[in-house]
Amino acid sequence: MKQRLTSAAIGLAVLAVVLYFFDTLLVNLLAALICALAVMELLHAAGLTRYRTLTAVSIAFSAFLIFVNAGPLLELFAPCCCLYAVFCFCYLLAHHDRMDARDLSYSLMMTLLVTVSFYCLVTIRDRSSAQLGVFYLVMVFGSAWWSDAGGYFVGTFFGKHKLCPAISPKKTVEGLVGGVVNAILGNLLVAFLFQEISSTLMPLGYFDQLVQVDLMRVLLVTPALSLLGVLGDLSASVIKRQNGIKDFGNIMPGHGGVMDRFDSVLFVSPVMFLIFKFFPLISVI
């Protein structure tokens, strides 16, 4: 418990730094670092880091693509993804005698999933004002982490019915419900405070516009986002269980590696990008 609280405090401190430097390249650099570490952990979990060239290119690709998100560079996104896929299959052809196609598929899928997920976060920032970008970033991590925290505490003290014992023995139905409820309450509170701060302190730093948050839309989308966070967590648990490991790493005490902390964000981020495009939660007055 103490380790989880300590790691959570460190995570919040990092998030505060990100928010402070939100409109700078530091966010891109941090996202690139997280992507690179996550890809390395995923490949290591499956024992694929023995393919050194494939590992190096996958890590470099994941870090590089985070910067292909503005201006004319946007046109390079799809070609870069295709070229990476071409490289992967060329690597398979060159090493078909010792590499299985399933290993290649895993490497390709995990690298693209992690990279595209964080790419969506950075792209939301670059396609809106910093103020709106901060709001969506907080909603993404809030949907995942409020849910995770609520599920952990409710499941610990009230959990009786196992959710999926073969995959994650500690998760319970009560924890799932508690996580969704906690995510709803947390996101609504943050959304309300964000609107009030924007109205009260404007202009101050990134808060330079009067905004209107649609609390009803926040209420509607948060349960789905919370469940996507659980799906990401369970998907990571399957990978760990099938590869016989407890954590992806030990960078953060109590939480394991980078993937252990960000697995619940991977599916939330792309869906939030779609919400940002077609079902906006916040608008400038």
Backbone as JSON, one array per atom type, in Angstrom:
{
  "sequence": "MKQRLTSAAIGLAVLAVVLYFFDTLLVNLLAALICALAVMELLHAAGLTRYRTLTAVSIAFSAFLIFVNAGPLLELFAPCCCLYAVFCFCYLLAHHDRMDARDLSYSLMMTLLVTVSFYCLVTIRDRSSAQLGVFYLVMVFGSAWWSDAGGYFVGTFFGKHKLCPAISPKKTVEGLVGGVVNAILGNLLVAFLFQEISSTLMPLGYFDQLVQVDLMRVLLVTPALSLLGVLGDLSASVIKRQNGIKDFGNIMPGHGGVMDRFDSVLFVSPVMFLIFKFFPLISVI",
  "N": [[0.82, -1.2, 0.0], [1.89, 1.27, 0.86], [3.93, 1.57, -1.02], [2.43, 1.78, -3.38], [1.05, 4.19, -2.92], [3.2, 5.95, -2.76], [4.32, 5.73, -5.34], [2.14, 6.62, -6.79], [2.06, 9.27, -5.95], [4.44, 10.18, -7.05], [3.81, 9.85, -9.72], [1.76, 11.76, -10.0], [3.23, 14.05, -9.54], [4.91, 14.05, -11.77], [2.95, 14.35, -13.73], [2.1, 16.92, -13.09], [4.35, 18.41, -13.82], [4.32, 17.91, -16.56], [1.93, 19.2, -17.27], [2.64, 21.82, -16.69], [4.63, 22.35, -18.56], [3.23, 21.98, -20.87], [2.76, 22.97, -23.47], [5.12, 22.7, -24.88], [8.12, 21.24, -26.37], [8.99, 19.47, -24.51], [6.97, 17.8, -23.61], [6.58, 16.17, -25.85], [9.07, 14.92, -25.85], [8.97, 13.53, -23.41], [6.76, 11.85, -23.88], [7.82, 10.37, -26.0], [9.9, 9.08, -24.68], [8.47, 7.5, -22.84], [7.05, 5.88, -24.63], [9.19, 4.51, -25.9], [10.31, 3.09, -23.72], [8.1, 1.54, -22.97], [7.66, -0.04, -25.25], [10.08, -1.47, -25.29], [9.81, -2.9, -22.87], [7.56, -4.49, -23.44], [8.48, -6.07, -25.57], [10.6, -7.33, -24.3], [9.22, -8.78, -22.37], [8.07, -10.81, -23.87], [10.28, -12.12, -24.65], [11.6, -11.2, -26.92], [13.61, -9.4, -27.27], [15.92, -10.52, -27.99], [16.14, -10.39, -30.67], [17.91, -8.17, -31.82], [18.22, -6.07, -33.74], [15.6, -5.7, -34.7], [14.38, -4.96, -32.3], [15.74, -2.56, -31.72], [15.03, -0.93, -33.92], [12.25, -0.87, -33.61], [11.97, 0.47, -31.16], [13.18, 2.92, -31.82], [11.48, 3.78, -33.86], [9.03, 4.09, -32.46], [9.65, 6.21, -30.75], [10.37, 8.23, -32.56], [8.04, 8.71, -34.08], [6.35, 10.17, -32.48], [7.01, 12.78, -32.84], [6.12, 13.38, -35.32], [3.79, 15.06, -35.9], [2.78, 17.55, -36.55], [2.18, 20.33, -38.76], [3.7, 20.06, -42.02], [4.83, 17.62, -41.46], [2.85, 15.9, -40.71], [1.99, 14.5, -42.91], [3.75, 12.46, -43.09], [3.08, 10.47, -41.36], [1.39, 8.12, -41.96], [2.96, 6.93, -44.12], [5.33, 6.38, -42.64], [4.45, 4.47, -40.78], [3.75, 2.41, -42.53], [6.24, 1.88, -43.72], [7.62, 0.97, -41.5], [6.23, -1.41, -41.03], [6.88, -2.75, -43.39], [9.64, -3.04, -43.02], [9.59, -4.78, -40.8], [8.53, -7.15, -41.93], [10.44, -7.69, -43.83], [12.53, -8.24, -42.14], [11.57, -10.56, -40.99], [11.63, -12.27, -43.22], [14.36, -12.39, -43.63], [15.17, -13.7, -41.37], [13.72, -16.04, -41.12], [14.3, -18.62, -40.45], [14.72, -18.77, -37.75], [12.9, -17.16, -36.53], [9.56, -16.74, -35.58], [6.45, -16.13, -37.25], [4.44, -15.29, -35.58], [5.8, -14.03, -33.54], [6.73, -11.81, -34.88], [4.29, -10.57, -35.52], [3.35, -9.91, -32.98], [5.35, -8.09, -32.15], [5.01, -6.04, -34.05], [2.31, -5.29, -33.67], [2.23, -4.49, -30.91], [4.08, -2.4, -30.85], [2.94, -0.52, -32.62], [0.47, -0.08, -31.32], [1.17, 1.09, -28.8], [2.57, 3.36, -29.68], [0.74, 4.77, -31.37], [-1.25, 5.3, -29.53], [-0.1, 7.16, -27.68], [0.59, 9.05, -29.52], [-1.91, 10.04, -30.27], [-2.6, 11.5, -27.99], [-0.7, 13.61, -28.01], [-1.37, 14.74, -30.42], [-3.96, 15.73, -30.01], [-3.35, 17.89, -28.39], [-1.93, 19.48, -30.24], [-3.85, 20.12, -32.09], [-5.62, 21.75, -30.94], [-6.21, 24.46, -28.59], [-3.81, 25.08, -25.98], [-5.08, 25.16, -23.52], [-7.5, 23.69, -23.89], [-6.35, 21.32, -24.65], [-5.01, 20.52, -22.32], [-7.21, 19.95, -20.74], [-8.36, 17.68, -22.03], [-6.24, 15.9, -21.8], [-6.13, 15.54, -19.01], [-8.62, 14.35, -18.67], [-8.25, 11.93, -20.03], [-6.21, 10.55, -18.54], [-7.43, 10.73, -16.08], [-9.78, 9.19, -16.44], [-8.7, 6.65, -16.68], [-6.99, 6.36, -14.39], [-8.51, 7.21, -12.15], [-10.4, 5.23, -12.24], [-8.79, 2.95, -11.87], [-7.78, 3.4, -9.28], [-10.16, 3.52, -7.76], [-11.19, 0.96, -8.28], [-9.22, -0.61, -7.1], [-9.3, 0.03, -4.3], [-12.04, -0.37, -3.6], [-12.32, -3.02, -4.41], [-10.47, -4.23, -2.71], [-11.54, -3.89, -0.12], [-14.25, -4.55, -0.31], [-14.61, -6.44, -2.23], [-15.95, -9.46, -3.47], [-16.82, -11.13, -5.5], [-15.17, -12.67, -8.06], [-13.81, -11.22, -10.97], [-12.36, -12.0, -13.33], [-10.75, -14.51, -12.7], [-8.82, -16.23, -13.83], [-7.2, -14.61, -15.31], [-6.67, -12.14, -13.97], [-6.44, -12.44, -10.79], [-7.02, -10.78, -8.59], [-8.89, -8.9, -9.31], [-12.24, -7.81, -9.0], [-15.85, -8.0, -9.39], [-17.15, -6.11, -7.86], [-15.07, -4.3, -7.51], [-14.77, -3.46, -10.16], [-17.21, -2.09, -10.62], [-16.99, -0.16, -8.61], [-14.74, 1.19, -9.55], [-15.65, 2.33, -11.97], [-17.65, 4.05, -11.0], [-16.08, 5.71, -9.38], [-14.46, 6.86, -11.32], [-16.36, 8.33, -12.77], [-17.26, 10.19, -10.82], [-14.81, 11.43, -10.21], [-13.99, 12.51, -12.71], [-16.14, 14.24, -13.26], [-15.87, 16.03, -11.14], [-13.32, 17.12, -11.63], [-13.8, 18.25, -14.15], [-15.73, 20.18, -13.55], [-14.27, 21.82, -11.77], [-12.26, 22.63, -13.5], [-13.65, 24.24, -15.32], [-14.54, 26.24, -13.57], [-12.11, 27.31, -12.67], [-11.12, 28.27, -15.07], [-12.92, 30.31, -15.52], [-12.6, 31.95, -13.32], [-9.86, 32.58, -12.98], [-8.99, 33.45, -15.4], [-7.26, 35.78, -17.45], [-4.65, 33.36, -17.05], [-1.66, 31.92, -17.38], [-2.02, 28.97, -19.21], [-4.72, 29.19, -19.07], [-6.46, 31.06, -20.74], [-8.83, 31.54, -21.96], [-12.4, 31.79, -21.87], [-14.34, 29.03, -21.09], [-16.73, 26.42, -21.76], [-17.73, 23.57, -20.2], [-19.21, 20.56, -21.07], [-20.91, 18.93, -18.92], [-22.75, 16.87, -18.95], [-22.02, 15.37, -21.18], [-19.51, 14.56, -20.36], [-20.29, 12.91, -18.27], [-21.6, 10.93, -19.75], [-19.61, 9.75, -21.4], [-17.59, 8.88, -19.72], [-18.04, 6.32, -18.31], [-17.64, 4.44, -20.42], [-15.0, 5.04, -21.14], [-13.72, 4.4, -18.77], [-14.15, 1.63, -18.66], [-12.71, 0.89, -20.9], [-10.2, 1.44, -19.94], [-9.98, -0.59, -18.02], [-10.05, -2.76, -19.76], [-7.63, -2.4, -21.11], [-5.86, -2.82, -18.99], [-6.44, -5.5, -18.31], [-5.73, -6.74, -20.69], [-2.97, -6.33, -20.72], [-2.41, -7.86, -18.49], [-2.96, -10.43, -19.42], [-0.87, -10.77, -21.26], [1.34, -10.69, -19.52], [0.77, -12.91, -17.87], [0.78, -15.05, -19.71], [3.41, -15.02, -20.39], [4.68, -15.59, -18.08], [5.46, -13.66, -16.12], [5.47, -11.23, -13.45], [5.49, -8.41, -13.35], [6.04, -5.81, -15.8], [8.36, -4.45, -15.49], [10.58, -2.74, -13.18], [10.7, -0.07, -12.63], [9.04, 1.74, -11.27], [8.36, 1.55, -7.96], [6.0, -0.63, -6.51], [4.31, -0.4, -8.64], [5.56, -1.5, -10.8], [6.77, -1.66, -14.1], [6.93, 0.78, -16.82], [4.84, 0.06, -18.57], [3.13, -1.19, -16.79], [2.01, 0.92, -15.49], [0.88, 2.5, -17.47], [-0.73, 0.88, -19.02], [-3.51, 0.92, -18.8], [-4.17, 3.22, -20.1], [-3.83, 2.95, -22.8], [-5.96, 2.14, -24.56], [-7.78, 4.07, -24.03], [-6.87, 6.56, -24.89], [-6.9, 6.73, -27.89], [-9.7, 6.6, -28.3], [-10.53, 8.85, -26.92], [-9.46, 10.75, -28.61], [-11.19, 10.48, -30.81], [-13.54, 11.31, -29.57], [-12.82, 13.94, -29.04], [-12.75, 14.9, -31.67], [-15.34, 14.42, -32.74], [-17.31, 14.52, -30.76], [-17.15, 16.7, -28.85], [-16.09, 17.63, -25.54], [-15.73, 20.02, -24.38], [-15.85, 23.54, -24.95], [-14.99, 26.7, -26.38], [-16.18, 29.73, -25.13]],
  "CA": [[0.0, 0.0, 0.0], [2.76, 2.43, 0.94], [4.62, 1.71, -2.3], [1.46, 2.27, -4.37], [0.79, 5.61, -2.67], [4.42, 6.68, -3.12], [4.42, 5.77, -6.79], [1.06, 7.48, -7.27], [2.48, 10.66, -5.7], [5.46, 10.48, -8.06], [3.1, 10.0, -10.99], [1.08, 13.05, -9.99], [4.26, 15.09, -9.66], [5.31, 14.05, -13.19], [1.83, 14.94, -14.47], [2.13, 18.36, -12.85], [5.42, 18.96, -14.66], [3.84, 17.85, -17.94], [0.94, 20.25, -17.45], [3.32, 23.11, -16.65], [5.35, 22.52, -19.83], [2.37, 21.27, -21.81], [2.82, 23.5, -24.85], [6.52, 22.71, -25.31], [8.63, 19.96, -26.87], [9.27, 18.58, -23.39], [5.91, 16.8, -23.6], [6.92, 15.22, -26.92], [10.22, 14.13, -25.4], [8.52, 12.62, -22.36], [5.93, 10.83, -24.53], [8.72, 9.51, -26.76], [10.62, 8.24, -23.72], [7.52, 6.51, -22.33], [6.81, 4.92, -25.72], [10.38, 3.69, -26.08], [10.42, 2.18, -22.58], [6.98, 0.61, -23.01], [7.93, -1.01, -26.32], [11.15, -2.34, -24.83], [9.27, -3.8, -21.86], [6.67, -5.45, -24.09], [9.31, -7.01, -26.32], [11.37, -8.11, -23.32], [8.29, -9.71, -21.72], [7.86, -11.94, -24.77], [11.58, -12.69, -25.0], [11.93, -10.83, -28.29], [14.75, -8.49, -27.35], [17.05, -11.25, -28.58], [16.25, -9.87, -32.03], [18.4, -6.84, -31.45], [17.94, -5.06, -34.77], [14.15, -5.46, -34.66], [14.1, -4.21, -31.07], [16.27, -1.19, -31.85], [14.22, -0.19, -34.89], [10.92, -0.68, -33.01], [12.09, 1.53, -30.15], [13.46, 4.18, -32.51], [10.25, 4.15, -34.57], [8.03, 4.56, -31.5], [10.07, 7.52, -30.25], [10.38, 9.19, -33.66], [6.7, 9.03, -34.6], [5.71, 11.15, -31.6], [7.34, 14.13, -33.33], [5.52, 13.54, -36.65], [2.42, 15.37, -35.51], [2.42, 18.95, -36.79], [2.59, 20.9, -40.04], [3.91, 19.13, -43.14], [5.25, 16.31, -40.95], [1.68, 15.04, -40.56], [1.88, 13.66, -44.09], [4.69, 11.33, -42.99], [2.62, 9.49, -40.37], [1.0, 6.85, -42.59], [4.11, 6.29, -44.77], [6.26, 5.86, -41.63], [3.87, 3.23, -40.25], [3.87, 1.39, -43.59], [7.65, 1.53, -43.86], [7.98, 0.14, -40.35], [5.67, -2.74, -41.29], [7.71, -3.37, -44.45], [10.89, -3.46, -42.39], [9.34, -5.95, -39.97], [8.38, -8.35, -42.75], [11.76, -7.97, -44.41], [13.31, -8.87, -41.06], [11.07, -11.94, -40.88], [12.15, -13.03, -44.36], [15.8, -12.59, -43.45], [15.43, -14.55, -40.2], [12.61, -16.97, -41.05], [14.72, -19.91, -39.91], [14.76, -18.72, -36.29], [11.88, -16.25, -36.03], [8.19, -17.14, -35.88], [5.6, -15.03, -37.72], [3.67, -14.8, -34.44], [6.66, -13.08, -32.84], [6.72, -10.57, -35.66], [2.98, -9.95, -35.36], [3.32, -9.34, -31.63], [6.22, -6.9, -32.15], [4.39, -5.01, -34.88], [1.07, -4.83, -33.03], [2.5, -3.78, -29.66], [4.77, -1.14, -31.15], [1.97, 0.41, -33.2], [-0.53, 0.26, -30.32], [1.73, 2.04, -27.83], [2.94, 4.6, -30.35], [-0.45, 5.48, -31.82], [-1.97, 5.77, -28.34], [0.5, 8.41, -27.19], [0.51, 10.0, -30.63], [-3.22, 10.67, -30.19], [-2.56, 12.5, -26.93], [0.06, 14.77, -28.46], [-2.1, 15.35, -31.54], [-5.05, 16.53, -29.43], [-2.74, 19.16, -27.97], [-1.51, 20.28, -31.38], [-5.0, 20.5, -32.9], [-6.48, 22.62, -30.12], [-5.42, 25.35, -27.75], [-3.19, 24.4, -24.84], [-6.07, 25.07, -22.46], [-8.38, 22.56, -24.18], [-5.52, 20.13, -24.67], [-4.8, 20.12, -20.93], [-8.46, 19.35, -20.25], [-8.51, 16.33, -22.57], [-5.19, 15.07, -21.2], [-6.57, 15.2, -17.65], [-9.73, 13.42, -18.81], [-7.71, 10.62, -20.42], [-5.55, 9.91, -17.4], [-8.41, 10.61, -15.02], [-10.67, 8.05, -16.72], [-7.96, 5.41, -16.41], [-6.41, 6.27, -13.05], [-9.59, 7.22, -11.17], [-10.98, 3.88, -12.28], [-7.83, 2.02, -11.28], [-7.74, 3.64, -7.82], [-11.44, 3.11, -7.19], [-11.28, -0.49, -8.35], [-8.28, -1.2, -6.13], [-9.76, 0.18, -2.92], [-13.33, -1.04, -3.43], [-12.08, -4.46, -4.51], [-9.74, -4.68, -1.53], [-12.35, -3.89, 1.1], [-15.61, -5.05, -0.51], [-14.66, -7.4, -3.33], [-16.3, -10.84, -3.15], [-17.05, -11.9, -6.72], [-14.04, -12.52, -8.96], [-14.16, -10.76, -12.31], [-11.74, -12.94, -14.29], [-9.67, -15.06, -11.86], [-7.76, -16.87, -14.61], [-6.34, -13.57, -15.89], [-6.26, -11.22, -12.9], [-7.14, -12.99, -9.61], [-7.4, -9.79, -7.59], [-9.97, -8.04, -9.79], [-13.57, -8.27, -8.64], [-16.97, -7.28, -9.98], [-17.36, -4.93, -7.01], [-14.02, -3.36, -7.85], [-15.08, -2.89, -11.48], [-18.27, -1.1, -10.44], [-16.42, 0.94, -7.83], [-13.83, 1.94, -10.41], [-16.44, 3.14, -12.9], [-18.28, 5.12, -10.22], [-15.04, 6.64, -8.96], [-14.04, 7.61, -12.51], [-17.41, 9.3, -13.06], [-17.2, 11.27, -9.81], [-13.54, 12.15, -10.35], [-14.0, 13.31, -13.94], [-17.1, 15.34, -13.11], [-15.29, 17.02, -10.23], [-12.23, 17.8, -12.34], [-14.39, 19.06, -15.22], [-16.37, 21.34, -12.91], [-13.21, 22.7, -11.27], [-11.57, 23.2, -14.66], [-14.49, 25.32, -15.82], [-14.55, 27.33, -12.6], [-10.79, 27.94, -12.69], [-11.04, 29.02, -16.33], [-13.75, 31.51, -15.41], [-12.15, 32.79, -12.21], [-8.47, 33.0, -13.1], [-8.69, 33.86, -16.76], [-6.24, 34.9, -18.04], [-3.52, 32.94, -16.22], [-0.96, 30.82, -18.04], [-2.78, 28.37, -20.29], [-6.12, 29.53, -18.9], [-6.6, 32.37, -21.36], [-10.11, 31.61, -22.64], [-13.58, 31.33, -21.16], [-14.76, 27.76, -21.69], [-17.93, 25.76, -21.25], [-17.59, 22.12, -20.17], [-20.49, 19.86, -21.13], [-20.84, 17.92, -17.87], [-23.56, 15.71, -19.33], [-21.2, 14.56, -22.08], [-18.49, 13.94, -19.52], [-20.97, 11.82, -17.58], [-21.95, 9.88, -20.7], [-18.47, 9.05, -21.99], [-16.66, 8.37, -18.72], [-18.13, 4.87, -18.08], [-17.0, 3.72, -21.53], [-13.56, 5.25, -21.04], [-13.28, 3.63, -17.61], [-14.13, 0.22, -19.05], [-11.58, 0.73, -21.82], [-9.02, 1.37, -19.09], [-9.94, -1.94, -17.46], [-9.69, -3.65, -20.86], [-6.19, -2.28, -21.31], [-5.2, -3.45, -17.84], [-6.59, -6.95, -18.43], [-4.94, -7.17, -21.85], [-1.59, -6.39, -20.26], [-2.32, -8.99, -17.57], [-2.88, -11.65, -20.24], [0.49, -10.85, -21.79], [2.24, -11.05, -18.41], [0.49, -14.28, -17.42], [1.21, -16.02, -20.73], [4.87, -15.02, -20.45], [5.19, -15.99, -16.79], [6.08, -12.57, -15.37], [4.55, -10.51, -12.56], [5.46, -7.02, -13.79], [6.81, -5.55, -17.01], [9.63, -3.87, -15.09], [10.63, -2.32, -11.77], [11.06, 1.35, -12.59], [8.23, 2.41, -10.25], [8.02, 0.63, -6.87], [4.58, -0.78, -6.26], [3.58, -0.42, -9.9], [6.31, -2.24, -11.82], [7.39, -0.89, -15.17], [6.15, 1.82, -17.49], [3.6, -0.53, -19.07], [2.24, -1.48, -15.67], [1.35, 2.16, -15.09], [0.19, 3.13, -18.6], [-1.52, -0.07, -19.8], [-4.92, 1.31, -18.78], [-4.35, 4.42, -20.92], [-3.59, 2.66, -24.21], [-7.19, 2.12, -25.34], [-8.55, 5.28, -23.72], [-6.36, 7.7, -25.66], [-7.46, 6.85, -29.25], [-11.14, 6.89, -28.23], [-10.64, 10.26, -26.55], [-9.2, 11.54, -29.82], [-12.44, 10.47, -31.58], [-14.46, 12.19, -28.83], [-12.33, 15.3, -29.29], [-13.08, 15.28, -33.04], [-16.74, 14.3, -33.13], [-18.21, 14.65, -29.62], [-16.31, 17.5, -27.92], [-16.57, 17.78, -24.16], [-15.47, 21.38, -23.91], [-15.83, 24.49, -26.04], [-14.67, 28.09, -26.02], [-17.36, 30.61, -25.15]],
  "C": [[0.87, 1.26, 0.0], [3.48, 2.67, -0.37], [3.68, 2.26, -3.37], [1.2, 3.76, -4.18], [2.0, 6.46, -3.04], [4.54, 6.83, -4.63], [3.34, 6.65, -7.4], [1.42, 8.95, -7.09], [3.53, 11.09, -6.72], [4.81, 10.71, -9.42], [2.38, 11.33, -11.09], [2.06, 14.2, -10.15], [4.73, 15.21, -11.11], [4.21, 14.69, -14.03], [1.8, 16.45, -14.3], [3.19, 19.05, -13.7], [4.98, 18.99, -16.12], [2.85, 18.98, -18.21], [1.59, 21.63, -17.49], [4.02, 23.4, -17.98], [4.55, 21.96, -21.0], [2.56, 21.71, -23.25], [4.25, 23.56, -25.37], [6.93, 21.32, -25.8], [8.95, 18.99, -25.75], [8.22, 17.47, -23.31], [6.16, 15.74, -24.67], [8.05, 14.31, -26.48], [9.82, 13.12, -24.34], [7.67, 11.5, -22.95], [6.79, 9.85, -25.32], [9.47, 8.56, -25.84], [9.71, 7.14, -23.18], [7.25, 5.45, -23.38], [7.99, 3.96, -25.88], [10.51, 2.66, -24.96], [9.32, 1.12, -22.61], [7.19, -0.47, -24.07], [9.02, -1.99, -25.9], [10.65, -3.35, -23.81], [8.39, -4.88, -22.48], [7.46, -6.5, -24.87], [10.11, -7.91, -25.38], [10.47, -9.15, -22.65], [8.09, -10.96, -22.55], [9.17, -12.6, -25.2], [12.05, -12.34, -26.39], [13.08, -9.85, -28.39], [16.01, -9.2, -27.85], [17.22, -10.89, -30.06], [16.64, -8.4, -31.93], [18.06, -5.76, -32.47], [16.46, -4.7, -34.78], [13.79, -4.63, -33.44], [14.54, -2.76, -31.2], [15.42, -0.36, -32.79], [12.82, 0.09, -34.32], [10.94, 0.45, -31.99], [12.3, 2.88, -30.82], [12.21, 4.68, -33.24], [9.23, 4.74, -33.6], [8.37, 5.95, -30.97], [9.98, 8.59, -31.34], [8.98, 9.65, -34.05], [5.98, 10.06, -33.74], [5.95, 12.57, -32.09], [6.75, 14.39, -34.71], [4.05, 13.9, -36.45], [2.01, 16.81, -35.77], [2.92, 19.39, -38.16], [2.74, 19.86, -41.13], [4.33, 17.73, -42.69], [4.07, 15.34, -40.82], [1.55, 14.07, -41.73], [2.8, 12.44, -44.02], [4.16, 10.22, -42.08], [2.3, 8.14, -41.0], [2.17, 6.18, -43.32], [5.11, 5.7, -43.77], [5.75, 4.54, -41.06], [4.0, 2.1, -41.27], [5.32, 0.94, -43.76], [8.13, 0.67, -42.69], [7.47, -1.29, -40.53], [6.48, -3.47, -42.35], [9.02, -3.86, -43.87], [10.69, -4.74, -41.58], [9.23, -7.22, -40.8], [9.67, -8.7, -43.48], [12.65, -8.67, -43.38], [12.88, -10.33, -40.9], [11.61, -12.81, -42.02], [13.62, -13.36, -44.17], [16.1, -13.57, -42.33], [14.33, -15.6, -40.02], [13.0, -18.32, -40.43], [14.75, -19.93, -38.38], [13.72, -17.79, -35.68], [10.51, -16.69, -36.5], [7.38, -15.92, -36.32], [4.77, -14.46, -36.57], [4.48, -13.81, -33.61], [6.68, -11.74, -33.56], [5.4, -9.83, -35.47], [2.85, -9.26, -34.01], [4.14, -8.05, -31.6], [5.57, -5.75, -32.9], [3.16, -4.42, -34.19], [1.35, -4.01, -31.78], [3.16, -2.43, -29.91], [3.8, -0.11, -31.69], [0.94, 0.85, -32.16], [-0.01, 1.32, -29.35], [1.99, 3.39, -28.49], [1.73, 5.42, -30.75], [-1.23, 6.04, -30.63], [-1.41, 7.09, -27.84], [0.53, 9.48, -28.28], [-0.82, 10.76, -30.59], [-3.25, 11.76, -29.12], [-1.85, 13.77, -27.38], [-0.68, 15.49, -29.57], [-3.28, 16.17, -31.05], [-4.52, 17.89, -29.01], [-2.47, 20.05, -29.17], [-2.67, 20.73, -32.26], [-6.0, 21.33, -32.11], [-5.6, 23.59, -29.37], [-4.84, 24.54, -26.6], [-4.2, 24.19, -23.73], [-6.98, 23.86, -22.67], [-7.59, 21.26, -24.18], [-5.25, 19.61, -23.27], [-6.05, 19.42, -20.4], [-8.59, 17.91, -20.74], [-7.45, 15.38, -22.01], [-5.6, 14.61, -19.81], [-7.72, 14.21, -17.7], [-9.26, 12.01, -19.17], [-7.13, 9.89, -19.22], [-6.51, 9.76, -16.22], [-9.31, 9.4, -15.21], [-9.98, 6.74, -16.38], [-7.55, 5.29, -14.95], [-7.45, 6.4, -11.94], [-10.21, 5.83, -11.07], [-10.08, 2.87, -11.59], [-7.81, 2.15, -9.75], [-9.03, 3.17, -7.15], [-11.6, 1.6, -7.19], [-10.4, -1.17, -7.32], [-8.84, -1.15, -4.71], [-11.1, -0.51, -2.68], [-13.15, -2.55, -3.48], [-11.38, -5.01, -3.29], [-10.65, -4.85, -0.32], [-13.74, -4.52, 0.92], [-15.72, -6.14, -1.57], [-14.94, -8.83, -2.88], [-16.41, -11.71, -4.4], [-15.92, -11.63, -7.72], [-14.53, -12.14, -10.37], [-13.65, -11.71, -13.38], [-10.53, -13.56, -13.6], [-8.54, -15.7, -12.63], [-6.77, -15.86, -15.18], [-5.78, -12.66, -14.81], [-7.02, -11.59, -11.63], [-7.65, -11.94, -8.63], [-8.56, -8.9, -8.04], [-11.32, -8.66, -9.46], [-14.63, -7.45, -9.35], [-17.24, -6.0, -9.19], [-16.31, -3.86, -7.3], [-14.26, -2.69, -9.19], [-16.13, -1.79, -11.35], [-17.75, 0.11, -9.67], [-15.49, 1.8, -8.66], [-14.57, 2.84, -11.37], [-17.08, 4.32, -12.17], [-17.25, 6.17, -9.81], [-14.55, 7.48, -10.13], [-15.07, 8.67, -12.87], [-17.34, 10.49, -12.11], [-15.94, 12.1, -9.98], [-13.53, 13.04, -11.58], [-14.97, 14.48, -13.86], [-16.55, 16.44, -12.21], [-14.2, 17.82, -10.93], [-12.79, 18.72, -13.43], [-15.03, 20.33, -14.66], [-15.31, 22.33, -12.44], [-12.47, 23.37, -12.42], [-12.35, 24.39, -15.21], [-14.47, 26.51, -14.87], [-13.21, 28.07, -12.59], [-10.64, 28.79, -13.94], [-11.82, 30.32, -16.25], [-13.2, 32.49, -14.39], [-10.77, 33.39, -12.44], [-8.1, 33.52, -14.48], [-8.34, 35.35, -16.83], [-5.1, 34.6, -17.05], [-2.87, 31.73, -16.87], [-1.75, 30.29, -19.21], [-4.27, 28.72, -20.22], [-6.35, 30.95, -19.44], [-7.91, 32.51, -22.12], [-11.23, 31.19, -21.68], [-14.1, 30.08, -21.85], [-16.04, 27.26, -21.03], [-17.72, 24.25, -21.34], [-18.98, 21.5, -20.17], [-20.44, 18.69, -20.15], [-21.66, 16.69, -18.21], [-22.78, 14.8, -20.27], [-20.08, 13.86, -21.32], [-19.07, 12.74, -18.8], [-21.24, 10.65, -18.52], [-20.73, 9.07, -21.17], [-17.57, 8.4, -20.96], [-16.82, 6.87, -18.44], [-17.45, 4.05, -19.16], [-15.49, 3.85, -21.45], [-12.98, 4.46, -19.87], [-13.16, 2.16, -17.95], [-13.01, -0.07, -20.04], [-10.27, 0.67, -21.03], [-8.86, -0.01, -18.47], [-9.53, -2.94, -18.54], [-8.19, -3.6, -21.14], [-5.41, -2.96, -20.22], [-5.27, -4.97, -17.95], [-5.79, -7.49, -19.61], [-3.47, -7.29, -21.49], [-1.39, -7.57, -19.32], [-2.22, -10.31, -18.31], [-1.47, -11.85, -20.76], [1.46, -11.29, -20.7], [2.02, -12.5, -17.98], [1.0, -15.3, -18.43], [2.73, -16.08, -20.86], [5.51, -15.28, -19.1], [5.92, -14.92, -16.01], [5.03, -11.87, -14.52], [4.38, -9.07, -12.99], [6.29, -6.88, -15.06], [8.2, -5.0, -16.69], [9.59, -3.51, -13.62], [11.05, -0.86, -11.63], [10.34, 2.07, -11.46], [7.83, 1.41, -9.17], [6.52, 0.58, -6.62], [3.75, -0.84, -7.52], [4.3, -1.21, -10.98], [6.95, -1.32, -12.83], [6.47, 0.18, -15.74], [4.81, 1.26, -17.97], [2.62, -0.85, -17.96], [1.47, -0.24, -15.22], [0.48, 2.71, -16.22], [-0.65, 2.15, -19.42], [-2.99, 0.33, -19.87], [-5.21, 2.54, -19.62], [-4.38, 4.09, -22.41], [-4.85, 2.68, -25.06], [-8.03, 3.36, -25.12], [-8.15, 6.42, -24.65], [-6.92, 7.8, -27.07], [-8.96, 7.17, -29.25], [-11.37, 8.34, -27.82], [-10.36, 11.16, -27.74], [-10.46, 11.61, -30.69], [-13.48, 11.36, -30.9], [-14.1, 13.64, -29.08], [-12.77, 15.79, -30.68], [-14.57, 15.37, -33.28], [-17.76, 14.5, -32.0], [-17.52, 15.45, -28.52], [-16.95, 17.69, -26.56], [-16.46, 19.2, -23.65], [-15.42, 22.31, -25.12], [-15.51, 25.89, -25.49], [-15.93, 28.94, -26.14], [-17.09, 31.82, -26.03]]
}
